[in-house]
Amino acid sequence: MRRRDFITLTGGAVLAGPGLARSQTPTGSGKRPVIGILALDASENQTGLVTAFLDALAKLGYVDGKTATVVSLYADGEQRILPMLAGNLVRLKPDVIMADTAAPIRAVRSAAPDIPIVGAIMGYPVEQGLIASFSHPGGNVTGLAAYVEGMDSKVLDLGMELVPGAKNMGLLVDPEGSAAPLFRSAFQAAAAKQGIGFHAAEAHVPNDLDRAIRQLADAGAAFICIPPSGMLNLNMRHIAQSALAMRLPTITTQPEKAAGILLGYGIDYRENYQRAATFIDKILKGAKPADLPVEFPTKLELIVNMKTAKALGLTVPPTLLAIADEVIE
C-alpha cells in the first residue's frame, strides 16, 4: 500500500489525509456519524493498520462516504504538530476519535476534553495518566493496551537464545517518546532479573541513530532492543542497516515494523486496530468511554528474519524457528 498523500490547506488545516476530501454531507434521513483518526506515524505500515481499522468499521456498518464520514490526520512522526492537528480535527466536530498512541490521545484530550477517544495501542495508559484504571477508565479515553505483562522479559529471553552467553544488552531510546522512561525502566528491570548488563543510548532525531547504535556497540551490547516510538518506527530500516554494519543483532517489540530487523516480537497491532472498531461502535450506540474497560491484546507475533541472521553469521535455534509466526527467507 502506498503512503497516503498529504494535502496542505490554508486557514489552519494542514497534513490532512484524504478522508477530509471525501463527502462531508450526510445522506439519507439520519445524521452520518463523523469518525476521526489521529495517528503519530505515517508510514506504510501505519496506514495499513488504519486500513484494517476501516475494514473492521465497514463490517460493523460504518462505511466511509456512505454511512459514515471518516477524517484521517497523520503527524508523520512529528509530535510537535499533534496539538495543531488535534485542533483541526476537533473543529470538524467528530462524534468519536481513534487516536493510536499516548501522544495523539493527549493532544485530542487537550483540544476537546469531552470527545470520546479510543486508543488502539496504549502502552502504559495508567502510568501515563490516560485512564484511572483498566477496569474503570473513568474519563473520555478507553481502548486497547499494547503491552502484556512479562513481554520485556520474553524479549530478553529471545535475545539470550539468539546470542548465547550474552553479557550485555542495549536499548535504543527516543527520549521524545512519551513512554520512553517507562520502557527504559521495564527493560532495565528485565536485564537485572536476567543478570546481564544494561546499556541505553538516546537518539532525539534520525541523525542521532548511527551515533547511538555505535555507542551501544562500544558498550559491549550483544544485541539491541527497539521499543515503540514514532521516530524510531519511521527509521526502522535505517536502524536495521546501521546495526547490521556494526554486527549488532536487533529485536523490535513491534513485529509489523520489523523491516530488516533480526527479530520482531510483540502484539499483533492489526488485531488491536480491528478491535478498536468495536469500541467505536459501542460509543456511537451510546456507551461512555468511562464505562468501557480497556482490553488487553490476545495475540502475540514472532517474526524471524533469516536474511539478517545469515548476514550476521548467526544460527537461529530450530526451537525458535518452530514457534515463529513468520520466517523471512
Secondary structure, DSSP 8 states (H G I E B T S, - for coil): ------B--STT--SB-GGGGS--S--SSS---EEEEEES--SHHHHHHHHHHHHHHHHTT--BTTTBEEEEEE-TT-GGGHHHHHHHHHTT--SEEEE-SHHHHHHHHHH-TTS-EEEEEESSTTTTTS-S-SS---SSEEEEES--TTHHHHHHHHHHHHSTT--EEEEEE-TTSTTHHHHHHHHHHHHHHHT-EEEEEE-SSGGGHHHHHHHHHHTT-SSEEE---HHHHHTHHHHHHHHHHTT--EEES-GGG-TT-SEEEEE-HHHHHHHHHHHHHHHHTT--GGGS--B----EEEEEEHHHHHHHT----HHHHHH-SEEE-
